[in-house]
Amino acid sequence: METIIANSHKFPSGQTLQIVHGDITNEKVDAIVNAANAHLMHGGGVAAAIVNRGGESIQEESDEWIKKHGMVSHEKPAFTHAGRLPCKYVIHAVGPIWGEGDEDHKLQDAISGSMRLAEELKLTSISFPAISTGIFGFPKERAAALFMQTIKDFIDHNPLSPLQLIRLTIIDSPTFEIFLDAFKRSFPSS
């Protein structure tokens, strides 16, 4: 699948947010974010695609992470190396399952926690999928609006962050269109 940058917004701090129609496993950024579960068992969706393309070393490192640190929380993602993927790291963010309660806050924690971890790793670029909007059932319109607001808030509060490029990379067209609409509403001048 060809990667298409559909829209871009440059913040006053110089940081850039892009919305991309494409396959996150093709992203040549410092880190991609995996929509993970708390046990880091990468059996379906984005997680399975990442392991299939990147190799079993990602699952093996994930298993070691769980042995060492325990289950992954919404606010504190895990990370592994990226195996054969063109990025350096995979940040494993646990999004909420719709219906478990406090979903908005948990999704915001997963997004901002991923960006904080990228900063700790001194990364300059990151790419997110539409966390929790697949089998976890989070309403896509709601998730898209939360993504835009959470990223904007993070950049507003961290203008000197080493994280200069944040991408939302979405493969399926219906979800991509919903996120693109939210992007245009949030950043009308872009």
CYANA upper distance limits for C-alpha pairs under 8 A (distance plus 0.5 A):
  1 MET  CA     22 GLY  CA      6.78
  1 MET  CA     23 ASP  CA      7.13
  2 GLU  CA     22 GLY  CA      6.72
  2 GLU  CA     23 ASP  CA      8.49
  3 THR  CA     20 VAL  CA      7.27
  3 THR  CA     21 HIS  CA      6.34
  3 THR  CA     22 GLY  CA      4.93
  3 THR  CA     23 ASP  CA      7.46
  4 ILE  CA     20 VAL  CA      6.03
  4 ILE  CA     21 HIS  CA      5.67
  4 ILE  CA     22 GLY  CA      6.86
  5 ILE  CA     18 GLN  CA      7.28
  5 ILE  CA     19 ILE  CA      6.53
  5 ILE  CA     20 VAL  CA      4.92
  5 ILE  CA     21 HIS  CA      6.98
  6 ALA  CA     18 GLN  CA      8.06
  6 ALA  CA     19 ILE  CA      6.26
  6 ALA  CA     20 VAL  CA      6.06
  6 ALA  CA     21 HIS  CA      7.32
  6 ALA  CA    180 LEU  CA      8.21
  7 ASN  CA     18 GLN  CA      6.26
  7 ASN  CA     19 ILE  CA      5.96
  7 ASN  CA     20 VAL  CA      7.84
  7 ASN  CA    180 LEU  CA      8.27
  7 ASN  CA    190 SER  CA      7.53
  8 SER  CA     16 THR  CA      7.38
  8 SER  CA     17 LEU  CA      6.20
  8 SER  CA     18 GLN  CA      4.81
  8 SER  CA     19 ILE  CA      6.96
  8 SER  CA    190 SER  CA      6.78
  9 HIS  CA     16 THR  CA      6.11
  9 HIS  CA     17 LEU  CA      5.73
  9 HIS  CA     18 GLN  CA      6.90
  9 HIS  CA    187 PHE  CA      7.44
  9 HIS  CA    190 SER  CA      5.88
 10 LYS  CA     14 GLY  CA      6.49
 10 LYS  CA     15 GLN  CA      6.28
 10 LYS  CA     16 THR  CA      4.92
 10 LYS  CA     17 LEU  CA      7.00
 11 PHE  CA     15 GLN  CA      5.90
 11 PHE  CA     16 THR  CA      6.63
 11 PHE  CA     17 LEU  CA      8.48
 11 PHE  CA    155 ILE  CA      8.41
 13 SER  CA    155 ILE  CA      8.40
 13 SER  CA    159 PRO  CA      5.77
 13 SER  CA    160 LEU  CA      7.86
 14 GLY  CA    164 GLN  CA      7.72
 15 GLN  CA    155 ILE  CA      7.99
 15 GLN  CA    159 PRO  CA      8.23
 15 GLN  CA    163 LEU  CA      7.87
 15 GLN  CA    164 GLN  CA      4.99
 15 GLN  CA    165 LEU  CA      6.49
 15 GLN  CA    166 ILE  CA      8.43
 16 THR  CA    164 GLN  CA      6.60
 16 THR  CA    165 LEU  CA      5.45
 16 THR  CA    166 ILE  CA      6.72
 17 LEU  CA    165 LEU  CA      6.57
 17 LEU  CA    166 ILE  CA      5.35
 17 LEU  CA    167 ARG  CA      6.18
 17 LEU  CA    168 LEU  CA      8.32
 18 GLN  CA    165 LEU  CA      8.18
 18 GLN  CA    166 ILE  CA      6.87
 18 GLN  CA    167 ARG  CA      5.20
 18 GLN  CA    168 LEU  CA      6.76
 19 ILE  CA    167 ARG  CA      6.25
 19 ILE  CA    168 LEU  CA      5.32
 19 ILE  CA    169 THR  CA      6.69
 19 ILE  CA    170 ILE  CA      8.50
 19 ILE  CA    179 PHE  CA      8.33
 19 ILE  CA    180 LEU  CA      7.26
 19 ILE  CA    183 PHE  CA      8.08
 20 VAL  CA    167 ARG  CA      7.32
 20 VAL  CA    168 LEU  CA      6.38
 20 VAL  CA    169 THR  CA      5.13
 20 VAL  CA    170 ILE  CA      6.81
 20 VAL  CA    176 PHE  CA      8.46
 21 HIS  CA    169 THR  CA      6.31
 21 HIS  CA    170 ILE  CA      5.72
 21 HIS  CA    171 ILE  CA      6.21
 21 HIS  CA    172 ASP  CA      8.31
 21 HIS  CA    173 SER  CA      8.09
 21 HIS  CA    176 PHE  CA      6.88
 22 GLY  CA     26 ASN  CA      8.40
 22 GLY  CA    169 THR  CA      6.38
 22 GLY  CA    170 ILE  CA      6.16
 22 GLY  CA    171 ILE  CA      5.20
 23 ASP  CA     27 GLU  CA      7.72
 23 ASP  CA    169 THR  CA      7.28
 23 ASP  CA    170 ILE  CA      7.16
 23 ASP  CA    171 ILE  CA      5.68
 24 ILE  CA     32 ILE  CA      7.47
 24 ILE  CA    127 SER  CA      7.68
 24 ILE  CA    128 PHE  CA      8.16
 24 ILE  CA    129 PRO  CA      7.43
 24 ILE  CA    169 THR  CA      6.19
 24 ILE  CA    170 ILE  CA      7.54
 24 ILE  CA    171 ILE  CA      7.89
 25 THR  CA     32 ILE  CA      8.26
 25 THR  CA     49 ALA  CA      7.86
 25 THR  CA     50 ILE  CA      6.50
 25 THR  CA     53 ARG  CA      7.47
 25 THR  CA     54 GLY  CA      8.40
 25 THR  CA     85 LEU  CA      6.90
 25 THR  CA     86 PRO  CA      8.14
 26 ASN  CA     85 LEU  CA      7.63
 26 ASN  CA     86 PRO  CA      7.03
 27 GLU  CA     32 ILE  CA      7.77
 27 GLU  CA     86 PRO  CA      7.00
 27 GLU  CA     87 CYS  CA      7.09
 27 GLU  CA    127 SER  CA      7.81
 28 LYS  CA     86 PRO  CA      5.75
 28 LYS  CA     87 CYS  CA      5.71
 29 VAL  CA     86 PRO  CA      8.06
 29 VAL  CA     87 CYS  CA      5.75
 29 VAL  CA     88 LYS  CA      8.04
 29 VAL  CA    125 SER  CA      5.80
 29 VAL  CA    126 ILE  CA      6.28
 29 VAL  CA    127 SER  CA      7.38
 30 ASP  CA     87 CYS  CA      5.62
 30 ASP  CA     88 LYS  CA      5.66
 30 ASP  CA     89 TYR  CA      6.91
 30 ASP  CA    123 LEU  CA      6.46
 30 ASP  CA    124 THR  CA      7.11
 30 ASP  CA    125 SER  CA      5.69
 30 ASP  CA    126 ILE  CA      6.44
 31 ALA  CA     87 CYS  CA      6.03
 31 ALA  CA     88 LYS  CA      6.26
 31 ALA  CA     89 TYR  CA      5.10
 31 ALA  CA     90 VAL  CA      5.91
 31 ALA  CA     91 ILE  CA      7.10
 31 ALA  CA    118 ALA  CA      7.98
 31 ALA  CA    123 LEU  CA      8.03
 31 ALA  CA    125 SER  CA      7.09
 31 ALA  CA    126 ILE  CA      5.36
 31 ALA  CA    127 SER  CA      7.00
 32 ILE  CA     87 CYS  CA      7.40
 32 ILE  CA     89 TYR  CA      7.14
 32 ILE  CA     90 VAL  CA      5.62
 32 ILE  CA     91 ILE  CA      6.70
 32 ILE  CA    126 ILE  CA      6.07
 32 ILE  CA    127 SER  CA      5.21
 32 ILE  CA    128 PHE  CA      6.64
 33 VAL  CA     90 VAL  CA      6.18
 33 VAL  CA     91 ILE  CA      5.17
 33 VAL  CA     92 HIS  CA      6.34
 33 VAL  CA     93 ALA  CA      7.04
 33 VAL  CA    114 SER  CA      7.86
 33 VAL  CA    126 ILE  CA      7.82
 33 VAL  CA    127 SER  CA      6.58
 33 VAL  CA    128 PHE  CA      5.53
 33 VAL  CA    129 PRO  CA      7.18
 34 ASN  CA     46 VAL  CA      6.94
 34 ASN  CA     47 ALA  CA      6.29
 34 ASN  CA     50 ILE  CA      8.00
 34 ASN  CA     90 VAL  CA      6.98
 34 ASN  CA     91 ILE  CA      6.47
 34 ASN  CA     92 HIS  CA      5.25
 34 ASN  CA     93 ALA  CA      6.47
 34 ASN  CA    128 PHE  CA      7.97
 34 ASN  CA    129 PRO  CA      7.66
 34 ASN  CA    131 ILE  CA      8.39
 35 ALA  CA     46 VAL  CA      6.71
 35 ALA  CA     47 ALA  CA      6.71
 35 ALA  CA     92 HIS  CA      6.90
 35 ALA  CA     93 ALA  CA      6.09
 35 ALA  CA     94 VAL  CA      6.64
 35 ALA  CA     95 GLY  CA      7.13
 35 ALA  CA    129 PRO  CA      7.52
 35 ALA  CA    130 ALA  CA      8.33
 35 ALA  CA    131 ILE  CA      5.66
 35 ALA  CA    132 SER  CA      7.29
 36 ALA  CA     40 LEU  CA      6.43
 36 ALA  CA     41 MET  CA      8.08
 36 ALA  CA     42 HIS  CA      7.43
 36 ALA  CA     47 ALA  CA      6.70
 36 ALA  CA     92 HIS  CA      5.98
 36 ALA  CA     93 ALA  CA      5.98
 36 ALA  CA     94 VAL  CA      5.43
 36 ALA  CA     95 GLY  CA      7.59
 37 ASN  CA     41 MET  CA      7.16
 37 ASN  CA     42 HIS  CA      8.22
 37 ASN  CA     72 VAL  CA      8.23
 37 ASN  CA     93 ALA  CA      8.21
 37 ASN  CA     94 VAL  CA      5.78
 37 ASN  CA     95 GLY  CA      7.91
 38 ALA  CA     71 MET  CA      5.70
 38 ALA  CA     72 VAL  CA      5.15
 38 ALA  CA     73 SER  CA      6.91
 38 ALA  CA     94 VAL  CA      6.44
 39 HIS  CA     66 ILE  CA      7.34
 39 HIS  CA     71 MET  CA      5.93
 39 HIS  CA     72 VAL  CA      7.19
 40 LEU  CA     59 GLN  CA      8.17
 40 LEU  CA     62 SER  CA      6.40
 40 LEU  CA     63 ASP  CA      7.56
 40 LEU  CA     66 ILE  CA      7.89
 40 LEU  CA     71 MET  CA      8.36
 40 LEU  CA     72 VAL  CA      8.10
 40 LEU  CA     92 HIS  CA      8.03
 41 MET  CA     59 GLN  CA      7.79
 41 MET  CA     62 SER  CA      8.32
 41 MET  CA     63 ASP  CA      8.45
 42 HIS  CA     47 ALA  CA      5.24
 42 HIS  CA     48 ALA  CA      5.65
 42 HIS  CA     51 VAL  CA      7.52
 42 HIS  CA     59 GLN  CA      7.37
 43 GLY  CA     47 ALA  CA      7.03
 43 GLY  CA     48 ALA  CA      5.56
 44 GLY  CA     48 ALA  CA      5.12
 44 GLY  CA     49 ALA  CA      7.97
 45 GLY  CA     49 ALA  CA      6.98
 45 GLY  CA    134 GLY  CA      8.00
 45 GLY  CA    135 ILE  CA      8.25
 46 VAL  CA     50 ILE  CA      6.67
 46 VAL  CA    129 PRO  CA      8.28
 47 ALA  CA     51 VAL  CA      6.91
 48 ALA  CA     52 ASN  CA      6.44
 49 ALA  CA     53 ARG  CA      6.62
 50 ILE  CA     54 GLY  CA      6.14
 50 ILE  CA     55 GLY  CA      8.37
 50 ILE  CA     85 LEU  CA      8.41
 51 VAL  CA     55 GLY  CA      5.61
 51 VAL  CA     56 GLU  CA      6.50
 51 VAL  CA     58 ILE  CA      6.59
 51 VAL  CA     59 GLN  CA      7.20
 52 ASN  CA     56 GLU  CA      7.94
 53 ARG  CA     84 ARG  CA      7.38
 53 ARG  CA     85 LEU  CA      7.11
 54 GLY  CA     58 ILE  CA      7.39
 54 GLY  CA     82 ALA  CA      6.64
 54 GLY  CA     83 GLY  CA      5.31
 54 GLY  CA     84 ARG  CA      4.88
 54 GLY  CA     85 LEU  CA      5.29
 55 GLY  CA     59 GLN  CA      8.37
 55 GLY  CA     83 GLY  CA      6.29
 55 GLY  CA     84 ARG  CA      6.80
 56 GLU  CA     60 GLU  CA      6.71
 56 GLU  CA     83 GLY  CA      8.44
 57 SER  CA     61 GLU  CA      6.51
 57 SER  CA     83 GLY  CA      6.63
 58 ILE  CA     62 SER  CA      6.60
 58 ILE  CA     80 THR  CA      6.85
 58 ILE  CA     81 HIS  CA      7.20
 58 ILE  CA     82 ALA  CA      6.95
 58 ILE  CA     83 GLY  CA      6.78
 59 GLN  CA     63 ASP  CA      6.63
 60 GLU  CA     64 GLU  CA      6.87
 61 GLU  CA     65 TRP  CA      6.65
 61 GLU  CA     80 THR  CA      6.51
 61 GLU  CA     81 HIS  CA      8.24
 62 SER  CA     66 ILE  CA      6.85
 62 SER  CA     79 PHE  CA      8.28
 62 SER  CA     80 THR  CA      7.12
 63 ASP  CA     67 LYS  CA      6.84
 64 GLU  CA     68 LYS  CA      6.68
 65 TRP  CA     69 HIS  CA      6.26
 65 TRP  CA     70 GLY  CA      7.74
 65 TRP  CA     78 ALA  CA      7.89
 66 ILE  CA     70 GLY  CA      5.01
 66 ILE  CA     71 MET  CA      6.28
 66 ILE  CA     72 VAL  CA      8.08
 72 VAL  CA     76 LYS  CA      7.15
 72 VAL  CA     77 PRO  CA      6.60
 72 VAL  CA     78 ALA  CA      7.03
 72 VAL  CA     93 ALA  CA      8.44
 72 VAL  CA     94 VAL  CA      7.38
 73 SER  CA     77 PRO  CA      6.96
 73 SER  CA     94 VAL  CA      6.89
 74 HIS  CA     93 ALA  CA      7.13
 74 HIS  CA     94 VAL  CA      5.50
 74 HIS  CA     95 GLY  CA      6.63
 74 HIS  CA     96 PRO  CA      8.00
 74 HIS  CA    106 LYS  CA      6.34
 74 HIS  CA    107 LEU  CA      7.79
 74 HIS  CA    109 ASP  CA      6.21
 74 HIS  CA    110 ALA  CA      5.35
 74 HIS  CA    113 GLY  CA      8.07
 75 GLU  CA    106 LYS  CA      7.85
 75 GLU  CA    109 ASP  CA      5.06
 75 GLU  CA    110 ALA  CA      5.75
 75 GLU  CA    112 SER  CA      8.01
 75 GLU  CA    113 GLY  CA      5.51
 76 LYS  CA     93 ALA  CA      8.17
 76 LYS  CA    110 ALA  CA      7.84
 76 LYS  CA    113 GLY  CA      6.10
 76 LYS  CA    114 SER  CA      8.04
 76 LYS  CA    117 LEU  CA      8.41
 77 PRO  CA     91 ILE  CA      7.00
 77 PRO  CA     92 HIS  CA      5.93
 77 PRO  CA     93 ALA  CA      5.23
 77 PRO  CA     94 VAL  CA      7.24
 77 PRO  CA    110 ALA  CA      7.52
 77 PRO  CA    113 GLY  CA      6.81
 77 PRO  CA    114 SER  CA      6.61
 77 PRO  CA    117 LEU  CA      7.84
 78 ALA  CA     91 ILE  CA      6.32
 78 ALA  CA     92 HIS  CA      5.53
 78 ALA  CA     93 ALA  CA      7.33
 79 PHE  CA     89 TYR  CA      7.21
 79 PHE  CA     90 VAL  CA      6.04
 79 PHE  CA     91 ILE  CA      4.84
 79 PHE  CA     92 HIS  CA      6.13
 80 THR  CA     89 TYR  CA      6.22
 80 THR  CA     90 VAL  CA      5.86
 80 THR  CA     91 ILE  CA      7.15
 80 THR  CA     92 HIS  CA      8.35
 81 HIS  CA     88 LYS  CA      6.57
 81 HIS  CA     89 TYR  CA      4.92
 81 HIS  CA     90 VAL  CA      6.51
 82 ALA  CA     86 PRO  CA      8.10
 82 ALA  CA     87 CYS  CA      6.72
 82 ALA  CA     88 LYS  CA      5.92
 82 ALA  CA     89 TYR  CA      5.18
 82 ALA  CA     90 VAL  CA      5.99
 91 ILE  CA    114 SER  CA      7.08
 91 ILE  CA    117 LEU  CA      8.41
 91 ILE  CA    118 ALA  CA      8.49
 92 HIS  CA    114 SER  CA      8.43
 93 ALA  CA    110 ALA  CA      6.01
 93 ALA  CA    111 ILE  CA      8.01
 93 ALA  CA    113 GLY  CA      8.33
 93 ALA  CA    114 SER  CA      6.98
 94 VAL  CA    110 ALA  CA      6.56
 95 GLY  CA    106 LYS  CA      7.07
 95 GLY  CA    107 LEU  CA      5.86
 95 GLY  CA    110 ALA  CA      6.34
 95 GLY  CA    131 ILE  CA      6.44
 95 GLY  CA    132 SER  CA      5.74
 95 GLY  CA    136 PHE  CA      8.49
 96 PRO  CA    100 GLU  CA      7.79
 96 PRO  CA    103 GLU  CA      6.04
 96 PRO  CA    106 LYS  CA      6.36
 96 PRO  CA    107 LEU  CA      6.53
 96 PRO  CA    132 SER  CA      6.64
 96 PRO  CA    136 PHE  CA      7.42
 96 PRO  CA    138 PHE  CA      8.11
 97 ILE  CA    103 GLU  CA      7.68
 97 ILE  CA    132 SER  CA      7.13
 97 ILE  CA    136 PHE  CA      5.04
 97 ILE  CA    137 GLY  CA      6.92
 97 ILE  CA    138 PHE  CA      7.22
 98 TRP  CA    103 GLU  CA      6.92
 98 TRP  CA    132 SER  CA      8.42
 98 TRP  CA    136 PHE  CA      6.46
 98 TRP  CA    137 GLY  CA      5.76
 98 TRP  CA    138 PHE  CA      5.48
 98 TRP  CA    139 PRO  CA      8.45
 99 GLY  CA    103 GLU  CA      7.97
102 ASP  CA    106 LYS  CA      6.84
103 GLU  CA    107 LEU  CA      6.59
104 ASP  CA    108 GLN  CA      6.76
104 ASP  CA    143 ALA  CA      8.37
104 ASP  CA    146 LEU  CA      7.86
105 HIS  CA    109 ASP  CA      6.62
106 LYS  CA    110 ALA  CA      6.74
107 LEU  CA    111 ILE  CA      6.80
107 LEU  CA    131 ILE  CA      8.22
107 LEU  CA    132 SER  CA      8.27
107 LEU  CA    143 ALA  CA      8.26
107 LEU  CA    146 LEU  CA      8.25
108 GLN  CA    112 SER  CA      6.55
108 GLN  CA    146 LEU  CA      7.28
108 GLN  CA    147 PHE  CA      7.79
108 GLN  CA    150 THR  CA      6.56
109 ASP  CA    113 GLY  CA      6.05
110 ALA  CA    114 SER  CA      6.61
111 ILE  CA    115 MET  CA      7.06
111 ILE  CA    147 PHE  CA      7.74
111 ILE  CA    150 THR  CA      7.57
111 ILE  CA    151 ILE  CA      8.12
112 SER  CA    116 ARG  CA      6.64
112 SER  CA    150 THR  CA      7.26
112 SER  CA    151 ILE  CA      7.76
112 SER  CA    154 PHE  CA      7.28
113 GLY  CA    117 LEU  CA      6.62
114 SER  CA    118 ALA  CA      6.69
115 MET  CA    119 GLU  CA      6.79
115 MET  CA    126 ILE  CA      8.28
115 MET  CA    163 LEU  CA      8.21
116 ARG  CA    120 GLU  CA      6.79
117 LEU  CA    121 LEU  CA      6.72
118 ALA  CA    122 LYS  CA      6.72
118 ALA  CA    123 LEU  CA      5.79
118 ALA  CA    124 THR  CA      8.25
118 ALA  CA    126 ILE  CA      7.89
118 ALA  CA    163 LEU  CA      7.68
119 GLU  CA    123 LEU  CA      6.30
119 GLU  CA    124 THR  CA      8.30
119 GLU  CA    161 SER  CA      7.33
119 GLU  CA    162 PRO  CA      6.81
119 GLU  CA    163 LEU  CA      6.79
122 LYS  CA    162 PRO  CA      6.84
122 LYS  CA    163 LEU  CA      8.15
123 LEU  CA    162 PRO  CA      6.92
123 LEU  CA    163 LEU  CA      6.44
124 THR  CA    162 PRO  CA      5.78
124 THR  CA    163 LEU  CA      4.56
124 THR  CA    164 GLN  CA      5.70
124 THR  CA    165 LEU  CA      6.87
125 SER  CA    163 LEU  CA      6.10
125 SER  CA    164 GLN  CA      6.48
125 SER  CA    165 LEU  CA      5.08
125 SER  CA    166 ILE  CA      6.35
125 SER  CA    167 ARG  CA      8.41
126 ILE  CA    163 LEU  CA      8.09
126 ILE  CA    165 LEU  CA      6.93
126 ILE  CA    166 ILE  CA      5.61
126 ILE  CA    167 ARG  CA      6.70
127 SER  CA    166 ILE  CA      6.36
127 SER  CA    167 ARG  CA      4.95
127 SER  CA    168 LEU  CA      6.14
127 SER  CA    169 THR  CA      6.74
128 PHE  CA    166 ILE  CA      8.30
128 PHE  CA    167 ARG  CA      6.61
128 PHE  CA    168 LEU  CA      5.32
128 PHE  CA    169 THR  CA      6.36
129 PRO  CA    168 LEU  CA      6.43
129 PRO  CA    169 THR  CA      5.87
129 PRO  CA    170 ILE  CA      6.11
130 ALA  CA    134 GLY  CA      8.42
130 ALA  CA    143 ALA  CA      8.07
130 ALA  CA    144 ALA  CA      8.13
130 ALA  CA    168 LEU  CA      7.90
130 ALA  CA    169 THR  CA      8.21
130 ALA  CA    170 ILE  CA      7.02
130 ALA  CA    175 THR  CA      8.30
131 ILE  CA    143 ALA  CA      8.46
132 SER  CA    136 PHE  CA      5.44
132 SER  CA    137 GLY  CA      6.86
132 SER  CA    138 PHE  CA      5.92
132 SER  CA    143 ALA  CA      8.47
133 THR  CA    137 GLY  CA      5.82
133 THR  CA    138 PHE  CA      5.13
133 THR  CA    139 PRO  CA      6.70
133 THR  CA    140 LYS  CA      6.08
133 THR  CA    143 ALA  CA      7.64
134 GLY  CA    138 PHE  CA      7.76
138 PHE  CA    142 ARG  CA      8.12
138 PHE  CA    143 ALA  CA      7.16
139 PRO  CA    143 ALA  CA      6.67
140 LYS  CA    144 ALA  CA      6.48
140 LYS  CA    175 THR  CA      7.27
140 LYS  CA    178 ILE  CA      7.43
140 LYS  CA    179 PHE  CA      8.30
141 GLU  CA    145 ALA  CA      6.86
141 GLU  CA    178 ILE  CA      6.63
141 GLU  CA    179 PHE  CA      7.75
141 GLU  CA    182 ALA  CA      7.97
142 ARG  CA    146 LEU  CA      6.80
143 ALA  CA    147 PHE  CA      6.59
144 ALA  CA    148 MET  CA      6.92
144 ALA  CA    178 ILE  CA      7.54
144 ALA  CA    179 PHE  CA      5.61
144 ALA  CA    182 ALA  CA      6.41
144 ALA  CA    183 PHE  CA      8.37
145 ALA  CA    149 GLN  CA      6.79
145 ALA  CA    179 PHE  CA      8.33
145 ALA  CA    182 ALA  CA      6.25
145 ALA  CA    183 PHE  CA      8.42
145 ALA  CA    186 SER  CA      8.41
146 LEU  CA    150 THR  CA      6.35
147 PHE  CA    151 ILE  CA      6.56
148 MET  CA    152 LYS  CA      6.59
148 MET  CA    182 ALA  CA      7.76
148 MET  CA    183 PHE  CA      7.06
148 MET  CA    186 SER  CA      7.13
149 GLN  CA    153 ASP  CA      6.52
149 GLN  CA    186 SER  CA      8.29
150 THR  CA    154 PHE  CA      6.58
151 ILE  CA    155 ILE  CA      6.69
152 LYS  CA    156 ASP  CA      6.54
153 ASP  CA    157 HIS  CA      6.67
154 PHE  CA    158 ASN  CA      6.44
155 ILE  CA    159 PRO  CA      6.08
155 ILE  CA    161 SER  CA      8.31
170 ILE  CA    175 THR  CA      7.53
170 ILE  CA    176 PHE  CA      5.93
171 ILE  CA    175 THR  CA      8.44
171 ILE  CA    176 PHE  CA      7.40
172 ASP  CA    176 PHE  CA      6.57
173 SER  CA    177 GLU  CA      6.57
174 PRO  CA    178 ILE  CA      6.98
175 THR  CA    179 PHE  CA      6.78
176 PHE  CA    180 LEU  CA      6.51
177 GLU  CA    181 ASP  CA      6.65
178 ILE  CA    182 ALA  CA      6.87
179 PHE  CA    183 PHE  CA      6.58
180 LEU  CA    184 LYS  CA      6.72
181 ASP  CA    185 ARG  CA      6.76
182 ALA  CA    186 SER  CA      6.57
183 PHE  CA    187 PHE  CA      6.39
183 PHE  CA    188 PRO  CA      8.36
184 LYS  CA    188 PRO  CA      5.57
184 LYS  CA    190 SER  CA      7.74
